[in-house]
Amino acid sequence: MLDRLGVDQPQWKELASVEDAKLFCSSVGYPVLVRPSYVLSGAAMNVAHKAEDLEAYLSEAATVSPNYPVVISKFILEAKEIEVDAVARKGELVMHVVSEHVENAGVHSGDATIVLPPQDLDAITVRKVEEATRKVANELNVTGPMNIQFIAKNNEIKVIECNLRASRSFPFVSKTVGLDLARMATKVILDRPVRPYPIDLSTIKHVGVKVSQFSFTRLVGSDPILGVEMASTGEVACFGASREEAYLKAWIATQMKPPQRSVCISIGTYKEKLEFLDSAKTLVSMGFLLYATPGTADFLDEHNVKSQVLVWPTTEYLKDSEKNVIDMIRNHEIELLVNIPSNNKYRRQASFMSPGYLTRRAAVDHSVPLVTNIKEAKLLVKALLYLRHQPGLGLSPFDARFSARVITLPGLVSLDPGEGKNIYGGKCWQSLCSESLSGGFTFIVVIDPSSTVSVEGFREALVDAEENSICSFGMLAAASPQNVAVVKSASKAASGLLIDPNENTSVTAWHKHLQSWPSSSPIFLRASGHTLASVLLGATLHDRDVHVQRVCKREDIELISTCKSRGLRVTCDVSILDLYPSPSSKLISQDDREALWENLQVIDAVTGPPKYVLPLLLQLQHEGRISFDWIISRLVENPQRILGLNEEKDSYIEVDMESEFESPAASPVSGCRCRGRVGRVVHRGEIAYLDGNVWLTGGLRRRRLSISGDKSIEPERAGTVPLLDEDEAPVRSVEERALKAPRSFTTRNALPERTSQSPGTALALGESVSSLSMDRVPSIGYMGWSGSHILSVKQFNREQLHTLFNEAYEMKQMVHRAGQYDLLRGKTLTTLFFEPSTRTSCSFQAAMLKLGGNYLSVNEVSKSSLAKGETLQDTVRVLEGYCDAIVVRHPEVGAVQAAAAHAKKPVINGGDGVGEHPTQALLDVFTIREELGTVNGLTVTLVGDLLHGRTVHSLARVLSRYSVRLRYVSPAELRMPADVIEEIAAAGVDQVEHDSLEPVLRETDVLYVTRIQKERFSSLEKYMEVRDRFIITPKTLTRAKENMIVMHPLPRVNEVTPDVDSDPRAVYFRQAENGVYVRMALLALVLGRSQ
């Protein structure tokens, strides 16, 4: 089967006689691996290094006959061992994880030290391993779990084992990547839906290391060395920021103690001595006293490494001497023994009393840490060096795992955590912050009443906060009738201004604050009744954003709802206490409470006792009264927008959704049912709260978040987005929302961004739009695909590309198996093309039809209203009334973006002159991934008209998201634009320009050829000068790699000759076909109907 698939394996043969075994071993050469027919956990397996070993083994350890054959395979020395744990459905992989062994091949996988993600594997090796795994899974039509083990040497891989079951590494892999592979495999077996590749492994920020636990101390007389037969009785896995940290934690967890003063080294072969030399020098540099056995000591002395010689415990010496290596071990004067035997063939019996065996056995019997593998010894030295440079192995976010059903959410933002509490002084600050962290709030807003007196008082309060706060905070300056002139000076340091008028104060003073306070900073208002109406009137007159706090009256919430419906920029929050009947909410009537529930869509944020806000809201979500998106928008997104906050990096919370409790009688919400308990809070990469304890101490000045430049917001209008709209996607299960940290959320109900462009600045057709910056195109956030414009590849990050390509892969499989799927039934797409198009236009139309939708085509612009002088913007606004999305191609750079600025429906850029062609770039990268298995580590050569080629502009920008090397080959007058080169350089990508293909062809993995665009030249003569400069022929490809690919966005003229089409490396027609799948995925995501 492997031969048929083109997957290599070591030479092997099943043999039924000793003579045949000797002949086979002579033909393939020693060493060989000998396995009887009943192998279990490597039992009775052995490595024969010469004919005598083979004969002894076959005569003593295994019976060889036609009924009991042995399998002998070539044993490859110094090869890396790699494991792949995967889950497949009907032969198609839905998840796979590649991990590596620290020890070279020859150590049983159950005993080996495993590292995930791999740290030493070449990208080419990983790609080959993944491709071989796909082939095997497909050929065997696997449904369920599988494990394949490979060996790799010089980027050549060979399969050594395949198990169609869950392997012993499944639990380790699952915990490291944060995905239950066993659960996923079970769902696949039961034919239940699973999302393929739900985790992007490239985003994992920690390293997992699995170390084996041995019981040699209980196996009297056994030789504690590792081989092909399994010896371990348990395993320990730990996580770290690096491989060294994770390994050290796991090694210590196996009851090993790191050495502090002395290490003894005894290495057999010269090659392994030389390999360990740098590690020995490192030990000396760390201050360790080195002991060494005679041969090793001589070697170290020759290489200027100081060590003390210890003699072997020979029988004669033991009679005459008081001190030797065993005595040193017995007296614990040696704290670590590195003993690499030169004849590590198979485990010896106790009767074989070699000096090395006696030394190893003494180390085991006296609990001295022992290392017998050269690779593990080198890693241990690196780990000890890491420990010397660290104050200790502190608790990190990845060190905690939960057995319960846990979801990960962004750090919450509280606009009013204190509700009148005194926050001044260290203990008060720490109490408030601790309470906030216990509820999952990593950012809180506090008020400084001292700013009513002086700016100096505000600054003192700010310093006090920075000295004592253990979470991020923002401080509001307090307005008073007397401090209009004074408080403005605090605006740069303040997060906003609080207006808290009383009924006896004139409204005029508050209007002065509305007029003088900087528009870049928000204004918070605590008012009700007539006072609220008066201040809101002033906010309208002065064009100010106002956030109303602690809304609890029917008249107030209805007034705010009316203001929103008329487009006024007002937001509001309510206390969770006012939504629940509780002892603390006696001041609010039942009618007022009902009014709040009737106007849930008007509420922008929820405040209250931090410990109970989230559990009470999750209980409401469980009861179906609010959606999960509503919670996230009111506790994260809307508060961030109101304050103008930047995203808080590496801050998230984990909530145990299986925890249900009733609030205590002494709590403000006595007797209320709660769901979800915050188990862990990570703030800026540090564990702030874990299992009921706050771990951060002292003032953390650096935790004060920076404030973004544009703080203005535009509230959603009352009644326009109902809480549970019929078209809203159902609330997803908690399991589906379990996220790796940190994860940003963007919901459909989030406050829309304000745009600086006026609706009246329509761009007439033909007007120059080159000055419009594509940098202003917003990135597509998580869950933000639906309704988004697709204008530039700059919108996409790696995670979004991963999502899109996974969706495209699913579309490809669906088309191959079912032909079409009515995912977009009832949806209509319009293609508006001002330039000729075959592939882009037809592929979008085919994509829509295969998804069950319809399309309208406007390709003859001369016969449309545009010929009468209608602007592009008006055309788009008219067409969006007939369809659900519009694809626009236009000869002017930036024209599509200008049109999208006036569109309410999604607009997709089908190419804008010499600017960008984002969907072509996406399908190009998808093709590379499909053909070569990965994008990282490749050399991509772009050939042809790079000046006018919008496809290569977009492709280069997308590839800058990956670890690639770019080579530009073009005539001097058609080079890649300087702005593109500068942008790629800023991403740290290796890029070089050439005027000939010869220097780069041999290293090229992807040869991307573009057409010399005749229509872009001012004269035919200039075009003819460069037209035939680069032509790809079969002769050209004789100098290229066998596994490279040739791509072309098409149409081609003569730059790739037709006789190249038969070369298996020519993928441009498959590339064009992939355009349908990528555009199907894009339409499904943009129209909110992804699978």
Secondary structure, DSSP 4 states (H G I P E B T S, - for coil): -HHHHT-----EEEESSHHHHHHHHHHH-S-EEEEETT-STTTT-EEESSHHHHHHHHHHT---SSSS-EEEEEPPTTPEEEEEEEEEETTEEEEEEEEEEEEETTS-TTTS-EEES-SS--HHHHHHHHHHHHHHHHHHT--EEEEEEEEEETTEEEEEEEESS--TTHHHHHHHHT--HHHHHHHHHTT----SS-S-GGG--SEEEEEEE--TTTSTT------SS----EEEEEEESSHHHHHHHHHHHTT----SSEEEEEE-SHHHHHHHHHHHHHHHHTTPEEEE-HHHHHHHHHTT---EE-----HHHHHH-S--HHHHHHTT--S-EEEE-TT-SSPPPTT---HHHHHHHHHHHTT--EE--HHHHHHHHHHHHHHHTSS-----GGG---SS-EEEEEPEEES-SSTT----SHHHHHHHHHHHHHTTEEEEEEEEGGGGT-HHHHHHHHHHHHHH-SSEEEEEEEP-TT-HHHHGGGTTT-SEEEE---TTS-HHHHHHHHHHS-TTS-EEE---HHHHHHHHHHHHHTT--EEE-S---HHHHHHHHHHHHTT--EEEEEEHHHHS--GGGTTS-HHHHHHHHHTGGG--EEES-HHHHHHHHHHHHHTTSS-HHHHHIIIIIHHHHHHTBPP-TT-EEEEEEEEEEE--TTSTTTT-EEEEEEEEEEETTEEEEETTEE---S--GGGSPPB-S-----PPPTTTS-TT-TTSPPPPPTGGG--PSS-----TTSPPPP-SS-TT-PPPTT---TTS-GGGSPP--TT--TT--B--GGG--HHHHHHHHHHHHHHHHHHHHHS---TTTT-EEEEEESS--SHHHHHHHHHHHHTT-EEEEE--GGGSGGGGT--HHHHHHHHTTT-SEEEEEESSTTHHHHHHTT-SS-EEEEEETTS--HHHHHHHHHHHHHHHS-STT-EEEEES-TTT-HHHHHHHHHHTTSS-EEEEE--GGGPPPHHHHHHHHHTT-EEEEES-SHHHHTT-SEEEE----GGG-SSHHHHHHHTTS--B-HHHHTTS-TT-EEE--S--SSSB-GGGTTSTTB-HHHHHHHHHHHHHHHHHHHTT---
